[in-house]
Amino acid sequence: MKETIERPSNNDDKKREVLFTRHSVAKYGTYVKTANSENPQAVHDPNNQLENDLTEAGIELAKEKAEKLFDAMDSKTDALFFASSKEMRAFETAKIYKEIAEKKGFEVIIPHSEKNKDAKVGMARKMADDNIRAIEGISLKIKNTLTGTVFNPTDYLNVPEMNTVDEETKAKWNEARKIIEADDQGTWGANFFKHSEVIQKIFPEIQSSRNEHEHSFKKLLKLTEFAQKKIEASGHDKNIKIMAFGHENYMGHALNEYFGEHELGNCETISIDVDNSENFKLERKN
């Protein structure tokens, strides 16, 4: 199995590298709270999330993986730009990586002017205060919290509050759960990758794994255009590496196509070298 997939590129690849890292082990506290509330079908609001969403093990894993990742870089030649999904678990993972990078002497590029920062609100402002840019394109859009619980593996299933849910939705949820329980892949991500297209027929509001790939993965590739602008504005010749933190939802099809396996572990990093959306290279970093 290949670990690197190469397509035509030019000599500027290093200056335009995106390092995409999946968030660390999390509690998913906001989702659990909503699923157990009187309105488990509520739209997820990224501006209203519980903090401290990483588990203790997740915090330690993020520190360990960040140390290893930055030990393979050179603070004299590399500068870092931090960006993240607006989900709390991704942001908190990004913060840990940024803190360790700063301790190791890496230059962290400021993503906003003070004027632009003042215009931010909610989660985007919170992230801007920590010099991490909120990226809408790699954030999750959860229209119905209840439907996401369908993909939970049986061993970790937290049955949502159903007392206020209409009978039709209950029946759909139970139908979808039967599909998962008949072929449980053991993780939320693996269940989503394998079963989301079928379950989308039951809950049309769900974005399938393929939908997520078409929407968010391709936007992730376009982050390199923003990297080039930052290079031009930075005033130095360092390699600019975008440290992007997000989710497995939209990575599965790309990983499966290029590596023959779709899973992306917590704090696993994928290097994406891009000229444009047609010319890129993927490499597993850890």
PAZAPA-4460 file (N, C-alpha, C; in steps of 0.05 Angstrom, whole numbers, plus 32768, in hexadecimal, padded with zeros to 4 digits):
% residues 286
    n_x    n_y    n_z   ca_x   ca_y   ca_z    c_x    c_y    c_z   seq   type   mol
   8011   7FE8   8000   8000   8000   8000   8011   8019   8000     1      M     A
   800B   802C   7FEE   801C   8044   7FEC   8015   8057   8003     2      K     A
   802A   8064   800D   8026   8078   8022   8027   8094   8017     3      E     A
   8030   8097   7FFE   8031   80B1   7FF2   8026   80AF   7FD6     4      T     A
   8015   80C2   7FCE   800A   80C2   7FB3   8013   80DC   7FA6     5      I     A
   8021   80DB   7F90   802C   80F2   7F84   801E   80F8   7F6A     6      E     A
   8019   8112   7F65   8010   811C   7F4C   8022   8133   7F45     7      R     A
   8020   813D   7F2C   8033   8152   7F23   8033   816A   7F37     8      P     A
   804A   8174   7F3D   804C   818B   7F4F   8064   819B   7F47     9      S     A
   8068   81B3   7F53   8080   81C3   7F4D   8091   81C6   7F65    10      N     A
   80A6   81D6   7F63   80BA   81D7   7F79   80B0   81E8   7F91    11      N     A
   8099   81F4   7F8F   808F   8204   7FA5   807E   81F5   7FB8    12      D     A
   807C   81DA   7FB5   806A   81CA   7FC5   806E   81CE   7FE3    13      D     A
   8087   81CF   7FEC   808B   81D1   8009   8080   81EB   8014    14      K     A
   8080   8200   8004   8076   8219   800E   8058   8219   800E    15      K     A
   804B   8205   8004   802E   8205   8002   8022   81ED   800F    16      R     A
   8030   81E1   8021   8027   81C8   802D   8011   81CC   8042    17      E     A
   7FFD   81BB   8040   7FE9   81BA   8055   7FED   81A0   8065    18      V     A
   7FED   81A3   807F   7FEF   818C   8091   7FD4   818A   809F    19      L     A
   7FC4   8176   8096   7FA9   8173   80A1   7FAA   815E   80B7    20      F     A
   7FA0   8166   80CF   7FA0   8154   80E6   7F83   8151   80F0    21      T     A
   7F7C   8138   80F4   7F62   8132   8100   7F64   8139   811E    22      R     A
   7F4E   8143   8129   7F4D   814A   8145   7F53   8133   8158    23      H     A
   7F5A   8139   8171   7F61   8124   8184   7F48   8117   8190    24      S     A
   7F4C   8104   81A2   7F36   80F5   81AE   7F25   8108   81BE    25      V     A
   7F0B   8107   81BA   7EF9   811B   81C5   7EE1   810F   81D4    26      A     A
   7ED4   8120   81E3   7EBC   8118   81F2   7EA2   811C   81E1    27      K     A
   7EA4   812D   81CD   7E8C   8135   81BD   7E76   813F   81CF    28      Y     A
   7E7E   814F   81E2   7E6C   8158   81F7   7E54   8167   81EE    29      G     A
   7E57   8178   81DA   7E40   8188   81D1   7E2C   8176   81C3    30      T     A
   7E35   8163   81B3   7E23   8151   81A6   7E14   8140   81BA    31      Y     A
   7E22   8136   81CE   7E15   8125   81E2   7E00   8136   81F1    32      V     A
   7E06   814E   81F8   7DF3   8160   8206   7DDA   8164   81F5    33      K     A
   7DDE   816A   81DB   7DC7   816F   81CA   7DB7   8155   81C6    34      T     A
   7DC4   813F   81C2   7DB6   8126   81BD   7DA5   811E   81D5    35      A     A
   7DAD   8126   81ED   7D9F   811F   8205   7D8C   8135   820E    36      N     A
   7D89   814A   81FE   7D78   8160   8205   7D5B   815C   81FB    37      S     A
   7D4A   816F   8200   7D2F   816E   81F7   7D2D   8172   81D9    38      E     A
   7D43   817A   81CC   7D43   817E   81AF   7D5B   8171   81A3    39      N     A
   7D5C   8157   81A2   7D73   8149   8197   7D78   814E   8179    40      P     A
   7D64   8159   816C   7D66   815E   814F   7D70   817B   8149    41      Q     A
   7D7A   8188   815E   7D82   81A4   815A   7D9A   81A6   8146    42      A     A
   7D9A   81BC   8138   7DB1   81C3   8127   7DC9   81C8   8139    43      V     A
   7DE0   81BD   8132   7DF8   81C2   8142   7E02   81DF   813E    44      H     A
   7E06   81ED   8154   7E10   8209   8153   7E2D   820A   815C    45      D     A
   7E40   820E   814A   7E5C   820F   8152   7E63   8226   8165    46      P     A
   7E51   8239   8166   7E56   8250   8179   7E4B   824A   8195    47      N     A
   7E40   8233   8199   7E35   822C   81B3   7E3E   820F   81BA    48      N     A
   7E57   820C   81C1   7E63   81F2   81C6   7E6E   81F0   81E2    49      Q     A
   7E6E   81D8   81ED   7E7C   81D3   8207   7E9A   81D3   8202    50      L     A
   7EA8   81E0   8214   7EC6   81E0   8212   7ED2   81C8   8220    51      E     A
   7EEC   81C5   821E   7EFA   81AE   822A   7EEF   8194   821E    52      N     A
   7EEE   8193   8204   7EE2   817C   81F7   7EF5   8165   81F3    53      D     A
   7F0F   8169   81F5   7F22   8153   81F3   7F23   8144   820D    54      L     A
   7F26   812A   820B   7F2A   811A   8223   7F46   811D   822D    55      T     A
   7F4C   8114   8245   7F68   8116   824F   7F7A   8106   823D    56      E     A
   7F71   80EF   8234   7F82   80DF   8221   7F85   80EE   8207    57      A     A
   7F71   80FD   81FF   7F72   810C   81E6   7F86   8123   81E8    58      G     A
   7F87   8130   81FF   7F9B   8145   8203   7FB7   813A   8202    59      I     A
   7FBC   8124   820F   7FD7   8118   820F   7FDE   810F   81F3    60      E     A
   7FCB   8103   81E4   7FD1   80FA   81C9   7FD8   8112   81B7    61      L     A
   7FCA   8128   81B9   7FD0   813F   81A9   7FEC   814A   81AF    62      A     A
   7FF3   814B   81C9   800E   8154   81D0   8024   8142   81C4    63      K     A
   801F   8128   81C7   8033   8114   81BD   8036   8117   819F    64      E     A
   8020   8118   8190   8021   8119   8173   802C   8134   8169    65      K     A
   8026   8149   8177   8031   8164   8170   804F   8164   8173    66      A     A
   8059   815A   8189   8076   8159   818E   8083   814A   8177    67      E     A
   8078   8134   8170   8084   8123   815B   8084   8132   8140    68      K     A
   806D   813E   813A   806A   814C   8120   807E   8163   811D    69      L     A
   807F   8174   8132   8090   818C   8131   80AE   8185   8133    70      F     A
   80B4   816E   813F   80D0   8166   8140   80DB   815F   8125    71      D     A
   80C9   815A   8112   80D1   8153   80F6   80D2   816C   80E5    72      A     A
   80CD   8184   80F1   80CE   819D   80E2   80E6   81AE   80ED    73      M     A
   80EA   81C4   80E0   8100   81D6   80E8   80F5   81F2   80EC    74      D     A
   80F7   81FC   8104   80EC   8216   810B   80FB   822C   80FD    75      S     A
   8113   8227   80F3   8123   823B   80E4   8119   823F   80C8    76      K     A
   810C   822A   80BD   8104   822C   80A1   80E6   822A   809D    77      T     A
   80D7   8221   80B2   80BA   821D   80B0   80AB   8231   80C1    78      D     A
   8096   823C   80B6   8083   824D   80C5   8068   8240   80C3    79      A     A
   8057   8244   80D7   803E   8235   80D9   8026   8248   80D9    80      L     A
   8011   823F   80CB   7FF8   824D   80CB   7FE3   823A   80D4    81      F     A
   7FD5   8240   80EA   7FC2   822D   80F6   7FA5   8234   80EE    82      F     A
   7F97   821F   80E5   7F7B   8222   80DD   7F6C   8209   80E7    83      A     A
   7F52   820C   80EB   7F43   81F6   80F7   7F26   81F8   80F0    84      S     A
   7F19   81E1   80F1   7EFC   81DF   80F2   7EF3   81EE   810B    85      S     A
   7EDA   81F6   810B   7ECF   8204   8122   7EC4   81F2   8138    86      K     A
   7EC7   81D7   8134   7EC0   81C5   8149   7ED4   81C7   8160    87      E     A
   7ECA   81C7   8179   7EDB   81CB   8190   7EF2   81B7   8192    88      M     A
   7EED   819E   818B   7F02   818A   818D   7F19   818F   817A    89      R     A
   7F12   819A   8162   7F27   81A0   814F   7F37   81B9   8158    90      A     A
   7F28   81CD   8161   7F35   81E5   816B   7F48   81E0   8182    91      F     A
   7F3E   81D0   8195   7F4F   81CA   81AD   7F67   81B9   81A5    92      E     A
   7F65   81A8   8191   7F7C   819A   8187   7F90   81AD   817A    93      T     A
   7F85   81BF   816A   7F97   81D3   815D   7FA5   81E4   8172    94      A     A
   7F98   81EB   8187   7FA5   81FC   819C   7FBD   81ED   81A8    95      K     A
   7FB9   81D3   81AE   7FCF   81C4   81B9   7FE7   81C3   81A6    96      I     A
   7FE2   81BE   818D   7FF8   81BD   8179   8005   81D9   8178    97      Y     A
   7FF6   81EE   8177   8001   8209   8175   8013   8210   818D    98      K     A
   8009   8209   81A5   8019   820E   81BD   8034   8200   81BD    99      E     A
   8033   81E7   81B3   804C   81D8   81B2   805F   81E3   819D   100      I     A
   8053   81EB   8186   8063   81F7   8171   8071   8211   817A   101      A     A
   8062   8221   8189   806E   823A   8193   8084   8235   81A7   102      E     A
   8081   8220   81B8   8096   8219   81CB   80AF   8210   81BD   103      K     A
   80AC   8204   81A5   80C2   81FB   8195   80CF   8211   8184   104      K     A
   80C4   8229   8186   80D0   823F   8178   80C5   8244   815C   105      G     A
   80B0   8237   8154   80A5   823C   8139   8096   8257   8138   106      F     A
   809A   8264   8121   808A   827C   811C   806E   8274   8115   107      E     A
   805A   8280   8123   803E   827B   811D   8033   8294   8110   108      V     A
   8029   8292   80F8   801F   82A8   80E8   8004   82B1   80F4   109      I     A
   8001   82CA   80F8   7FE8   82D5   8103   7FD3   82D5   80ED   110      I     A
   7FBC   82C8   80F1   7FA9   82C5   80DB   7F97   82DD   80D6   111      P     A
   7F96   82F0   80E9   7F84   8307   80E7   7F91   8320   80F0   112      H     A
   7F8B   8337   80E3   7F92   8350   80EE   7F7F   8356   8106   113      S     A
   7F87   8368   8117   7F75   836F   812E   7F5A   8378   8125   114      E     A
   7F59   8387   810F   7F40   8391   8104   7F2E   837A   80FB   115      K     A
   7F3A   8367   80ED   7F2B   834F   80E4   7F22   833E   80FB   116      N     A
   7F34   833C   810F   7F2D   832C   8127   7F15   8337   8135   117      K     A
   7F14   8351   8137   7EFD   835E   8145   7EE3   835A   8136   118      D     A
   7EE4   8353   811C   7ECC   834E   810D   7EC1   8332   8111   119      A     A
   7ED2   8321   811D   7EC9   8305   8121   7EB7   8303   8139   120      K     A
   7EA5   82EF   8138   7E93   82EA   814E   7E93   82CC   8154   121      V     A
   7E89   82C5   816C   7E84   82A9   8173   7E9E   8299   8173   122      G     A
   7E9C   8280   8168   7EB2   826E   8168   7EC9   8279   8157   123      M     A
   7EC3   8286   8141   7ED8   8291   8130   7EE9   82A6   813F   124      A     A
   7EDC   82B6   8150   7EEB   82C9   8161   7EFB   82BB   8176   125      R     A
   7EF0   82A7   8182   7EFE   8298   8197   7F18   828C   818B   126      K     A
   7F16   8282   8173   7F2D   8276   8166   7F41   828B   815D   127      M     A
   7F37   82A2   8154   7F48   82B8   814B   7F59   82C2   8163   128      A     A
   7F4D   82C2   817B   7F5C   82CB   8192   7F74   82B9   8198   129      D     A
   7F73   82A0   818F   7F89   828E   8192   7F9A   828B   8179   130      D     A
   7F95   829E   8166   7FA4   829E   814D   7FA1   8284   813D   131      N     A
   7F89   827A   813D   7F81   8263   812D   7F6A   826B   811B   132      I     A
   7F6C   8268   8101   7F57   8271   80EF   7F41   825C   80ED   133      R     A
   7F29   8265   80F0   7F12   8253   80EC   7F0D   8250   80CF   134      A     A
   7F0C   8237   80C5   7F07   8232   80A9   7EEC   8225   80A5   135      I     A
   7EDA   8233   8099   7EBF   8229   8095   7EBF   8210   8084   136      E     A
   7ED0   820F   8070   7ED0   81F9   805D   7ED7   81DE   8069   137      G     A
   7EE5   81DD   807F   7EEC   81C3   808C   7EDD   81C0   80A6   138      I     A
   7ECA   81D2   80AC   7EB9   81CF   80C3   7EA1   81BD   80BC   139      S     A
   7E94   81B2   80D0   7E7D   81A0   80CC   7E63   81B0   80CC   140      L     A
   7E51   81A8   80BB   7E36   81B5   80BA   7E22   819F   80C2   141      K     A
   7E1A   81A0   80DC   7E09   818B   80E6   7DED   8197   80E9   142      I     A
   7DDB   818F   80D7   7DC0   819A   80D7   7DAE   818D   80EB   143      K     A
   7DB5   8175   80F3   7DA4   8166   8106   7DB6   8154   8117   144      N     A
   7DBA   815B   8130   7DCD   814C   8141   7DC5   812F   8144   145      T     A
   7DAB   812A   8145   7DA1   810F   8148   7DAB   80FC   8133   146      L     A
   7DAB   8105   811A   7DB3   80F3   8104   7DD0   80EA   8106   147      T     A
   7DE1   80FA   8111   7DFD   80F3   8114   7E01   80DC   8127   148      G     A
   7DEF   80D9   813B   7DF2   80C3   814E   7DED   80A7   8142   149      T     A
   7DE1   80A7   812A   7DDC   808E   811D   7DF5   807E   8118   150      V     A
   7E0B   808C   8113   7E24   807E   810A   7E35   8075   8122   151      F     A
   7E2D   807B   813A   7E3D   8073   8151   7E3F   8054   8152   152      N     A
   7E57   804A   8158   7E5A   802D   815B   7E4A   8023   8173   153      P     A
   7E41   800B   8172   7E2F   8001   8187   7E3B   8002   81A2   154      T     A
   7E55   7FFE   81A5   7E63   7FFE   81BF   7E63   801A   81CB   155      D     A
   7E5F   802E   81BB   7E60   804A   81C5   7E46   8059   81C1   156      Y     A
   7E31   804A   81BB   7E18   8057   81B5   7E0C   8065   81CD   157      L     A
   7E07   807E   81CB   7DF8   808D   81DF   7DDD   8093   81D3   158      N     A
   7DC9   8083   81DA   7DAE   8086   81CE   7DA3   80A2   81D4   159      V     A
   7D9C   80B1   81BF   7D92   80CC   81C4   7D77   80CD   81D1   160      P     A
   7D70   80E4   81DB   7D56   80E8   81E7   7D41   80E8   81D1   161      E     A
   7D2D   80D6   81D2   7D1A   80D3   81BD   7CFE   80DB   81C5   162      M     A
   7CFA   80E4   81DD   7CDF   80EB   81E6   7CD2   8101   81D6   163      N     A
   7CE2   8113   81CC   7CD7   812A   81BD   7CD9   8127   819F   164      T     A
   7CE2   810F   8196   7CE6   810A   817A   7CCD   80FE   816E   165      V     A
   7CC5   8107   8156   7CAD   80FC   814A   7CB1   80DF   8142   166      D     A
   7C9B   80D1   813E   7C9C   80B4   8139   7CAA   80AE   811F   167      E     A
   7CA6   80BE   810B   7CB3   80B9   80F1   7CD2   80BA   80F4   168      E     A
   7CDC   80CE   8102   7CF9   80D1   8106   7D03   80BA   8117   169      T     A
   7CF5   80B2   812B   7CFD   809B   813C   7D00   8082   812A   170      K     A
   7CEC   807E   8119   7CED   8066   8107   7D05   8067   80F4   171      A     A
   7D0B   807F   80EA   7D22   8082   80D8   7D3C   807D   80E7   172      K     A
   7D3E   8087   80FF   7D57   8083   810F   7D5B   8066   8115   173      W     A
   7D45   8058   811C   7D47   803B   8122   7D4E   802B   8109   174      N     A
   7D44   8034   80F2   7D4A   8026   80D9   7D68   802A   80D2   175      E     A
   7D71   8042   80D6   7D8E   8048   80D1   7DA0   8039   80E4   176      A     A
   7D98   8037   80FD   7DA8   8029   8111   7DAA   800B   810A   177      R     A
   7D95   7FFF   80FF   7D96   7FE3   80F7   7DAC   7FDE   80E2   178      K     A
   7DAF   7FF2   80D1   7DC4   7FF0   80BC   7DE0   7FF0   80C9   179      I     A
   7DE4   8001   80DC   7DFE   8003   80EA   7E02   7FE9   80FA   180      I     A
   7DEF   7FE1   8109   7DF2   7FCA   811B   7DF6   7FB0   810C   181      E     A
   7DEC   7FAF   80F3   7DF0   7F97   80E3   7E0C   7F95   80D7   182      A     A
   7E1A   7FAC   80D6   7E35   7FAC   80CB   7E45   7FC3   80D8   183      D     A
   7E48   7FC1   80F3   7E56   7FD6   8102   7E73   7FD4   80FD   184      D     A
   7E7F   7FEA   80F4   7E9B   7FEB   80ED   7EAD   7FF2   8105   185      Q     A
   7EA1   7FF9   811C   7EB0   7FFD   8135   7EB7   8019   813C   186      G     A
   7EB5   802C   8129   7EB9   8048   812E   7EA5   8058   8120   187      T     A
   7EA0   8071   8129   7E8D   8083   811C   7E96   8088   80FF   188      W     A
   7EB0   808E   80FC   7EBA   8095   80E1   7EB8   807E   80CD   189      G     A
   7EBE   8065   80D6   7EBC   804E   80C4   7E9F   8049   80BD   190      A     A
   7E8D   804C   80D1   7E70   8048   80CB   7E66   805E   80B7   191      N     A
   7E70   8076   80BB   7E68   808C   80A9   7E72   8087   808D   192      F     A
   7E8B   807F   808A   7E96   807A   8070   7E87   8064   8061   193      F     A
   7E81   804E   806F   7E74   8037   8062   7E56   803A   805E   194      K     A
   7E48   8047   8071   7E2B   8046   8070   7E1D   8060   806A   195      H     A
   7E2C   8076   8068   7E1E   8091   8066   7E0E   8094   804D   196      S     A
   7E16   8088   8037   7E06   808B   801E   7DEC   807D   8021   197      E     A
   7DEB   8066   802E   7DD2   8058   8031   7DC0   8066   8045   198      V     A
   7DCC   806F   805B   7DBD   807D   8070   7DB3   8098   8066   199      I     A
   7DC1   80A4   8053   7DB8   80BD   8048   7D9D   80BA   803A   200      Q     A
   7D97   80A2   8031   7D7D   809D   8025   7D66   809E   803A   201      K     A
   7D6E   8098   8053   7D5A   8099   8069   7D59   80B6   8074   202      I     A
   7D70   80C2   8078   7D72   80DE   8082   7D7F   80EE   806C   203      F     A
   7D71   80FA   8059   7D7D   8109   8043   7D8D   8121   804C   204      P     A
   7D89   812B   8064   7D98   8142   806E   7DB5   813B   8075   205      E     A
   7DBB   8121   8077   7DD6   8119   807D   7DE8   811D   8064   206      I     A
   7DFF   8128   8067   7E13   8128   8052   7E22   810E   8053   207      Q     A
   7E23   80FF   803C   7E31   80E6   803C   7E4F   80EB   803C   208      S     A
   7E5E   80D5   803F   7E7B   80D7   803F   7E85   80E2   8024   209      S     A
   7E78   80DA   800E   7E7F   80E4   7FF4   7E78   8102   7FF1   210      R     A
   7E61   810A   7FFB   7E59   8126   7FFB   7E6E   8137   8009   211      N     A
   7E76   812D   8021   7E8A   813C   8031   7EA4   813E   8022   212      E     A
   7EAC   8129   8014   7EC5   812A   8004   7EC3   8140   7FEF   213      H     A
   7EAD   8140   7FE0   7EAA   8153   7FCA   7EA9   8170   7FD5   214      E     A
   7E9E   8174   7FEC   7E9B   818F   7FF7   7EB4   8198   8006   215      H     A
   7EBB   8189   801B   7ECF   8193   802D   7EEC   818C   8026   216      S     A
   7EF1   8173   801C   7F0C   816C   8015   7F17   817E   7FFF   217      F     A
   7F07   8184   7FEB   7F10   8195   7FD5   7F15   81B2   7FDF   218      K     A
   7F05   81BA   7FF3   7F0A   81D4   7FFE   7F25   81D4   800E   219      K     A
   7F2B   81BD   801A   7F44   81BB   8029   7F5B   81BF   8016   220      L     A
   7F59   81B4   7FFE   7F6F   81B8   7FEA   7F72   81D5   7FE3   221      L     A
   7F5D   81E4   7FE2   7F5E   8200   7FDB   7F6B   8212   7FF0   222      K     A
   7F6F   8206   8008   7F7D   8216   801D   7F98   821E   8014   223      L     A
   7FA4   8210   8001   7FBF   8217   7FF9   7FC0   8232   7FEA   224      T     A
   7FAA   823A   7FDE   7FA8   8254   7FD2   7FAC   826A   7FE7   225      E     A
   7F9F   8265   7FFE   7FA1   8277   8015   7FBE   8277   8020   226      F     A
   7FCA   825F   801F   7FE6   825D   8029   7FF8   826E   8018   227      A     A
   7FF4   826E   7FFD   8005   827D   7FEC   8003   829B   7FF2   228      Q     A
   7FEB   82A4   7FF7   7FE7   82C1   7FFE   7FF6   82C8   8018   229      K     A
   7FF5   82B5   802B   8004   82BA   8044   8022   82BB   8040   230      K     A
   802B   82AA   802E   8048   82AA   8027   8050   82C5   801C   231      I     A
   8040   82CF   800A   8047   82E8   7FFD   8046   82FF   8011   232      E     A
   8034   82FD   8025   8031   8313   8038   8044   8310   8050   233      A     A
   8051   82F9   8053   8060   82F4   806B   807B   8303   806C   234      S     A
   8086   830A   8055   809F   8319   8056   80B8   8308   805B   235      G     A
   80B6   82EE   805B   80CD   82DD   805F   80CB   82C5   804D   236      H     A
   80E1   82B5   804C   80E2   829F   8039   80DD   8284   8046   237      D     A
   80D2   8284   805E   80CD   826A   806B   80B8   825A   805D   238      K     A
   80B9   8240   8060   80A4   822F   8056   808B   8234   8067   239      N     A
   8075   823A   805B   805C   823E   806B   804C   8224   806A   240      I     A
   8048   8218   8082   8039   8200   8084   801E   8206   8091   241      K     A
   8009   8200   8084   7FEE   8203   8090   7FE8   81EB   80A1   242      I     A
   7FE4   81F0   80BA   7FDC   81DB   80CD   7FBE   81DC   80CF   243      M     A
   7FB0   81CA   80C1   7F93   81C9   80C1   7F88   81B2   80D1   244      A     A
   7F74   81B8   80E2   7F6A   81A4   80F4   7F4C   81A0   80EE   245      F     A
   7F44   8187   80EB   7F29   8182   80E3   7F20   8166   80E9   246      G     A
   7F11   815A   80D6   7F01   8141   80DC   7F05   812C   80C7   247      H     A
   7EFF   8114   80CE   7F02   80FD   80BC   7EEB   80FC   80A8   248      E     A
   7ED4   8109   80AE   7EBC   8107   809E   7EC2   810A   8080   249      N     A
   7ED2   811E   8079   7ED6   8125   805C   7EF0   811A   8051   250      Y     A
   7EFF   810B   8061   7F19   8101   8058   7F18   80E4   804E   251      M     A
   7F02   80D5   8055   7F01   80B9   8050   7F05   80B1   8033   252      G     A
   7EF7   80BE   8021   7EF8   80B6   8005   7F13   80BC   7FF9   253      H     A
   7F1F   80D3   8000   7F3A   80D9   7FF5   7F4E   80C5   7FFF   254      A     A
   7F4E   80BF   8019   7F61   80AB   8024   7F5D   8090   8018   255      L     A
   7F44   8088   8014   7F3E   806E   8009   7F48   806C   7FEC   256      N     A
   7F44   8081   7FDD   7F4C   8082   7FC1   7F6A   8081   7FBE   257      E     A
   7F78   808F   7FD0   7F95   8091   7FCC   7FA5   807D   7FDC   258      Y     A
   7F9B   8074   7FF3   7FAB   8062   8004   7F9E   8046   8007   259      F     A
   7F85   8044   7FFD   7F77   802A   8000   7F6C   8026   801B   260      G     A
   7F6C   803A   802C   7F5F   8038   8047   7F54   8054   804E   261      E     A
   7F3E   8054   805C   7F2F   806D   805F   7F33   8079   807B   262      H     A
   7F3E   806B   808E   7F3E   8074   80A9   7F54   808A   80AE   263      E     A
   7F4D   809D   80BF   7F60   80B2   80C8   7F5E   80B3   80E6   264      L     A
   7F73   80AB   80F3   7F72   80A9   8111   7F73   80C5   811E   265      G     A
   7F6C   80C5   8137   7F6F   80DE   8146   7F8B   80E8   8146   266      N     A
   7F8F   8102   813F   7FA9   810F   813E   7FBB   8103   8128   267      C     A
   7FAF   80F5   8115   7FBF   80EC   80FE   7FC0   8103   80EA   268      E     A
   7FD7   8107   80DE   7FDC   811D   80CC   7FE1   8114   80B0   269      T     A
   7FD4   8122   809D   7FD8   811D   8080   7FE5   8136   8074   270      I     A
   7FFB   8132   8067   8008   8148   8058   7FFB   814A   803D   271      S     A
   7FF3   8162   8035   7FE6   8167   801B   7FF7   817D   800D   272      I     A
   8006   8175   7FF9   8015   8188   7FE9   8004   818E   7FD0   273      D     A
   7FFF   81A7   7FCB   7FEC   81AE   7FB6   7FF7   81C4   7FA4   274      V     A
   7FF4   81C0   7F8A   7FF6   81D6   7F76   7FDB   81E2   7F72   275      D     A
   7FC8   81D0   7F6D   7FAC   81D8   7F6A   7F9C   81BE   7F6F   276      N     A
   7F82   81BF   7F6B   7F72   81A8   7F72   7F77   8190   7F60   277      S     A
   7F86   8194   7F4B   7F8C   817D   7F39   7FA7   8172   7F3E   278      E     A
   7FB9   8181   7F4B   7FD5   8178   7F4E   7FDC   8178   7F6C   279      N     A
   7FDE   8161   7F78   7FE3   8160   7F94   7FF0   8145   7F9C   280      F     A
   7FFB   8145   7FB4   8007   812D   7FBF   7FFE   812A   7FDC   281      K     A
   7FF7   8111   7FE3   7FEF   810B   7FFE   8004   80F9   800B   282      L     A
   8008   80FD   8025   801B   80ED   8033   8012   80EA   8050   283      E     A
   8012   80D2   805B   800C   80CE   8077   8025   80D5   8087   284      R     A
   8022   80E6   809B   8039   80F0   80AB   803D   80E0   80C4   285      K     A
   8028   80D3   80CF   802B   80C3   80E8   8015   80AE   80E9   286      N     A
***
